[in-house]
Every structure is written in structure tokens, then in C-alpha cells.
């Protein structure tokens, strides 16, 4: 846990240490789209009626692809908007499979964005964690999708090279054929197969060792919250794996641990010390496809958290209290594939 934090009001500053996007936007039926590409009250030139546009029907999928490649809802939304501009200018008569075509556009735009954010993250203050999102219950029902958007998996994906991450996400999560992946990346099919094998081996060595049911995760999360709330050091030590890792992300805007804290004793003492400084409270909420932590400090929302659990023990604790990553919590995000 961290000392305290909060969501800036009423207007959030630029996101994640990056420039503000000053492009005007118009709300479409499925989210904002740049007004320069879709004027209010009209359809894109040469397109089918907006409600029937394949881009609209696949928008949830496109956002999910971009988010899994970037770990940031803000960047994913930008990629989707940039992809809309290219789709709006495409010759639709030449597009035989709109879904594959749109995934290809989003993949290329996401790769471009990944190279940009990589430079920004080198200057990031403290640990960078993926942007947590409240999710709808149906995400948890798709076990593979829920695992792919979990904080633990997104953190693992951060260790891949951009092209490796793109190939892994497209192949392992969305089952995109290698031929389509090769076309999206301007590589040969043989090359994408080799990259897929390399990425899969890398992820398998680092992903959670066993799957845990949502019910067990919620039970452990509730016990963890109760122990933190009461500063119960003994219960914390019972719940924490010997090699547990605590990672916090304040982005330099609010107080947070700057480096990962490893080991049950150190993590338990850190959590107990936080209880002594401020009144910690919270509840479980669906975060990135599974039970997460809504954390309050002195009665004020401070962070979203997620636990990685293996064999009933907590092996990873991820808390995000960077206020720029906590501005999209008014309603759940619906991931699709």
C-alpha cells in the first residue's frame, strides 16, 4: 500500500508523463472518435452508415488488441482513433475481410506507439505498471482472455520485445493465423512462427505457475484486505509466499515504493507500517478480469491493486496510485476477442 493518493479533480493533467492529446473528439455510439475524421452527425465519406460500419462492430476487439500490446488504456484509445482515420480513408471495395484488415491496422499503429512509449518509460519515475481497469463479469468467464489481461500477465508481456509481444498477443490470445500476422508485420510466415515460439517460451517461463479460480482469488483477497486493514502481521505472513514481490506505481505524482520489495517479512512489515500511518480500507472489485483491490486511505480512494496467487499464497502484489492511470473508473471496460 502507499501512504495516500487520489484522482485529480476536476480536469486530469496529461497522462502518464506524456503530452496531452489536443485533438477534438466527438462521442460516437461506441466511444470518442476524432471529429476531423467523423464530423458530428455525419458518416465518414464513402462509408456505410456509421452504425453498420465494421469498425464499430469490432471496436471492442481492436481496443483489446491495442491494450494488450501497450498495457495502457490511454495509448490503446489513441491507437484505435488513429486506426479509424486509416479505415475512414480506405477503399472498402478492396477489403475482403474487414476484421483481419482492422486488426492489421491496429497492430501496426500499436507497434509504432510501443516504440514511442518505450522511450518515455525510460524516464518514468519508479516502477511502471500496466494501467488497471475495472472489468465486466463476463471477462472472467473467458478464462484465457481474463488471464491475458491480468496485471500479472501484462507485467510479463512488458519483458518482451515489441514485435515478440505483438506476435504473442495476436497468436496466443486472438488465434490470428500466422499468415495474417506475417502480413501485418511485413515478415515471412516462417519468421513469425519462429518469433511466436521464442515469445511463448519466454512467457511460459515467467507466467503464473498455476491457474487459480476466481473464487479462491477473491477469498485470499478478502483475507489480505482484512489483514492490511487491521495491521495483522501474523495473518499477512500466513498469506504471503516466501518470495512474494510488492510493486507500486505512483509515477512520481504521489508517494509509492520506487523499487520492488521482495520477501514475506519485508512486504508484511511495509504493509503493517502503512496501516500505522494512515487508515487503510478497501474492498474487492473486478480488475483486469479477476478480483482486484479498491484501496482507500483515510477514507479517500487511493489505488487499484491486484494480487498474483499461486497455491493459495500471494506471490505478487501490484498497486497503482499514479492518478493519471486512475481516470477511467466511472464504468467497467468490456474486453472482447
C-alpha positions in Angstrom: 0.0 0.0 0.0 1.0 3.6 -0.3 0.5 6.5 2.0 -2.2 8.3 0.2 -3.2 9.4 -3.3 -6.2 10.4 -5.3 -7.7 11.2 -8.6 -7.2 14.8 -9.7 -10.3 16.9 -10.0 -11.9 18.2 -12.0 -9.7 18.0 -15.0 -6.9 15.4 -15.1 -3.5 16.6 -16.2 -1.6 15.0 -19.2 -1.5 11.2 -18.9 1.5 9.1 -17.8 4.1 11.9 -18.2 3.2 12.4 -21.8 1.9 15.2 -23.9 -1.8 15.9 -23.8 -3.8 15.0 -26.9 -5.4 18.2 -28.1 -7.3 16.6 -30.9 -11.0 17.5 -30.8 -13.3 14.5 -30.3 -16.9 13.6 -30.9 -18.7 10.9 -29.0 -19.9 8.1 -31.3 -22.1 5.3 -30.2 -19.1 3.2 -29.1 -16.8 5.9 -27.7 -14.9 9.0 -28.8 -13.7 9.4 -32.4 -11.7 12.3 -33.7 -14.1 14.9 -35.1 -11.8 15.7 -38.0 -12.5 12.1 -39.3 -16.1 11.8 -38.3 -17.9 15.2 -38.3 -20.8 15.3 -35.8 -24.0 14.0 -37.3 -22.4 12.5 -40.4 -20.8 9.3 -41.7 -17.2 9.1 -42.9 -17.1 9.9 -46.6 -17.6 6.9 -48.8 -18.5 4.7 -45.9 -21.5 2.5 -45.0 -23.9 4.1 -42.4 -22.0 4.6 -39.2 -23.9 2.1 -37.0 -23.3 -0.7 -39.6 -19.6 0.1 -40.1 -17.3 -2.9 -39.4 -15.1 -0.6 -37.3 -17.9 0.0 -34.9 -18.8 -3.7 -34.5 -15.1 -4.6 -34.0 -14.1 -1.7 -31.8 -14.1 -3.7 -28.6 -11.8 -6.2 -30.2 -9.5 -3.5 -31.6 -9.2 -1.8 -28.2 -8.4 -5.2 -26.5 -5.6 -5.9 -29.0 -4.1 -2.5 -28.6 -4.4 -2.6 -24.8 -2.7 -6.0 -24.5 0.1 -4.8 -26.7 0.6 -1.5 -24.8 -0.7 -2.0 -21.3 -2.2 1.4 -21.3 -5.9 2.3 -21.9 -4.9 5.9 -22.9 -2.4 4.7 -25.5 -4.8 2.0 -26.7 -7.6 4.5 -27.2 -5.2 6.7 -29.2 -4.3 3.7 -31.4 -7.9 2.9 -32.0 -8.6 6.5 -33.1 -5.5 6.6 -35.3 -6.7 3.3 -36.9 -10.1 4.9 -37.5 -8.5 7.6 -39.6 -6.9 5.0 -41.8 -10.0 2.9 -42.0 -12.1 6.0 -43.0 -9.7 6.6 -45.9 -9.6 3.0 -47.1 -11.1 1.7 -50.3 -13.7 -0.6 -48.8 -14.3 -2.4 -52.0 -10.8 -3.8 -51.8 -11.2 -5.0 -48.2 -12.4 -8.7 -48.3 -12.1 -9.4 -44.6 -12.7 -6.2 -42.5 -11.8 -7.9 -39.2 -8.4 -9.0 -40.4 -7.8 -5.7 -42.1 -8.7 -3.7 -39.0 -6.5 -5.9 -36.7 -3.7 -5.4 -39.1 -4.1 -1.6 -38.9 -4.3 -1.6 -35.1 -1.2 -3.9 -34.9 0.9 -1.6 -37.0 -0.3 1.5 -35.1 0.3 -0.2 -31.8 3.8 -1.1 -32.8 4.6 2.5 -33.7 3.2 3.6 -30.3 5.2 0.9 -28.5 8.4 2.3 -29.8 7.4 5.8 -28.7 6.3 4.8 -25.1 9.5 2.8 -24.7 11.5 6.0 -24.8 9.1 7.7 -22.3 9.2 4.8 -19.9 12.9 5.0 -19.7 12.4 8.4 -17.9 9.4 7.2 -15.8 9.8 7.7 -12.0 9.7 4.5 -10.1 8.2 1.3 -11.4 5.9 1.3 -14.4 2.9 -0.9 -14.2 0.1 -1.5 -16.7 -2.9 0.7 -16.4 -5.5 -1.2 -14.3 -9.1 -1.2 -15.4 -12.4 -2.2 -13.8 -13.9 -5.0 -15.9 -17.3 -6.6 -16.6 -18.1 -10.0 -15.0 -18.2 -11.7 -18.4 -14.5 -11.2 -18.9 -13.8 -13.6 -16.0 -15.9 -16.2 -17.7 -13.4 -16.4 -20.6 -10.5 -17.8 -18.6 -7.9 -17.3 -21.3 -9.0 -13.7 -22.0 -9.0 -12.9 -18.3 -5.5 -14.3 -17.9 -4.2 -12.4 -20.9 -5.4 -9.0 -19.5 -4.4 -9.7 -15.9 -1.9 -7.4 -14.3 0.4 -10.4 -13.8 0.4 -11.3 -17.5 0.6 -7.8 -18.7 3.7 -7.3 -16.5 5.2 -10.4 -18.1 4.4 -9.1 -21.6 6.4 -5.9 -20.7 9.5 -8.0 -20.8 9.1 -8.9 -24.5 10.4 -7.0 -27.4 7.7 -5.1 -29.3 7.4 -7.5 -32.3 7.5 -10.5 -29.9 4.7 -9.0 -27.9 2.6 -8.3 -31.0 3.1 -11.9 -32.3 2.3 -13.4 -28.9 -0.8 -11.4 -28.4 -2.2 -12.0 -31.9 -1.4 -15.7 -32.0 -1.9 -16.9 -28.4 -4.8 -14.6 -27.3 -6.7 -14.0 -30.6 -5.7 -17.0 -32.6 -4.8 -14.9 -35.6 -3.3 -17.2 -38.4 0.4 -16.9 -38.9 -0.2 -15.7 -42.5 -2.2 -12.7 -41.3 0.3 -11.9 -38.6 3.1 -12.0 -41.2 1.1 -9.6 -43.4 0.6 -7.2 -40.5 4.3 -7.2 -39.6 5.7 -7.3 -43.2 7.5 -10.5 -42.3 7.5 -14.0 -43.7 5.3 -16.7 -42.2 8.4 -18.7 -41.2 9.8 -15.7 -39.3 6.5 -15.1 -37.4 6.4 -18.8 -36.4 9.9 -18.5 -35.0 9.1 -15.3 -33.2 6.0 -16.9 -31.7 8.0 -19.9 -30.4 10.5 -17.6 -28.8 7.9 -15.4 -27.2 5.9 -18.4 -25.9 9.0 -19.9 -24.3 9.8 -16.5 -22.7 6.2 -16.0 -21.3 5.8 -19.6 -20.1 9.0 -19.3 -18.0 7.6 -16.2 -16.3 3.8 -16.6 -16.2 2.0 -17.7 -13.0 2.7 -21.4 -12.4 -0.9 -22.5 -11.8 -4.3 -21.1 -12.5 -6.4 -20.1 -9.5 -10.2 -19.9 -9.6 -11.8 -16.5 -9.2 -13.5 -17.8 -6.0 -10.1 -18.6 -4.4 -8.6 -15.3 -5.6 -11.5 -13.4 -4.0 -11.2 -15.3 -0.8 -7.5 -14.7 -0.5 -8.0 -11.0 -1.5 -10.6 -10.6 1.2 -8.3 -12.0 3.9 -5.5 -9.9 2.6 -7.6 -6.7 2.9 -8.7 -7.6 6.4 -5.1 -8.2 7.5 -3.9 -4.9 6.0 -6.9 -3.1 7.4 -6.1 -4.3 10.9 -2.3 -4.3 10.6 -2.3 -8.0 11.3 1.3 -9.0 10.7 0.8 -12.7 11.5 -2.0 -13.2 9.0 -0.1 -11.3 6.4 2.9 -13.7 6.9 0.5 -16.6 6.5 -0.8 -15.3 3.2 2.4 -14.2 1.6 4.7 -16.6 -0.3 8.4 -16.5 0.9 9.4 -14.9 -2.4 6.5 -12.5 -2.7 7.1 -9.3 -4.6 5.4 -6.0 -4.0 5.4 -3.4 -6.8 3.9 0.0 -6.6 3.4 2.7 -9.3 3.0 6.3 -8.3 4.7 7.8 -11.4 6.4 10.4 -9.3 3.0 12.1 -8.6 2.2 10.5 -5.3 4.2 8.6 -2.7 4.9 5.0 -3.6 7.8 2.5 -3.4 10.3 3.2 -6.1 11.7 -0.3 -6.4 10.1 -3.7 -5.9 10.1 -5.1 -2.4 10.8 -8.8 -2.2 10.3 -11.3 0.7 7.4 -12.0 3.0 9.0 -10.4 6.0 9.8 -7.1 4.2 6.5 -6.9 2.4 4.5 -7.7 5.6 6.4 -5.0 7.5 5.8 -2.5 4.7 2.1 -3.1 4.7 1.8 -3.0 8.5 3.8 0.2 8.6 1.3 1.7 6.1 -1.6 0.8 8.4 0.1 2.7 11.3 0.5 5.9 9.2 -3.0 6.1 7.6 -6.4 4.5 7.9 -6.3 1.8 5.2 -9.6 0.4 4.0 -10.8 -1.2 0.8 -12.9 -3.8 -1.0 -12.7 -6.3 -3.8 -13.7 -5.3 -7.3 -13.3 -6.8 -10.7 -9.9 -5.6 -12.0 -8.5 -6.8 -15.4 -10.6 -9.9 -15.5 -10.4 -11.0 -11.9 -10.8 -10.0 -8.2 -8.8 -6.8 -7.5 -8.4 -4.4 -4.7 -10.1 -1.0 -4.4 -7.9 0.7 -1.8 -8.7 3.8 0.3 -6.5 5.8 2.6 -8.1 8.0 5.3 -11.5 7.5 3.6 -10.3 8.6 0.1 -9.7 6.5 -2.9 -6.0 5.9 -3.3 -5.2 3.0 -5.6 -6.3 -0.1 -7.5 -4.4 -3.3 -6.7 -4.1 -6.8 -8.0 -2.8 -10.0 -6.4 -1.0 -12.9 -8.1 -1.8 -16.0 -6.2 -0.2 -19.5 -6.5 -1.3 -22.5 -4.4 -3.2 -20.3 -2.0 -0.3 -17.9 -1.4 0.2 -14.4 -2.6 3.3 -14.3 -4.9 2.8 -10.8 -6.3 1.2 -7.6 -5.2 0.7 -4.8 -7.7 -0.7 -1.4 -6.7 -1.2 1.6 -9.0 -1.9 5.0 -7.4 -0.5 7.2 -10.3 -3.5 9.4 -10.6 -3.2 9.6 -14.4 -3.8 5.9 -14.6 -6.9 6.1 -12.4 -9.2 8.3 -14.5 -11.2 5.6 -16.3 -13.0 4.1 -13.4 -16.5 5.5 -13.9 -17.7 2.3 -15.7 -16.2 -1.1 -16.4 -14.2 -1.9 -19.6 -15.6 -4.6 -21.8 -12.7 -6.6 -23.3 -13.5 -8.7 -26.4 -11.8 -11.2 -28.7 
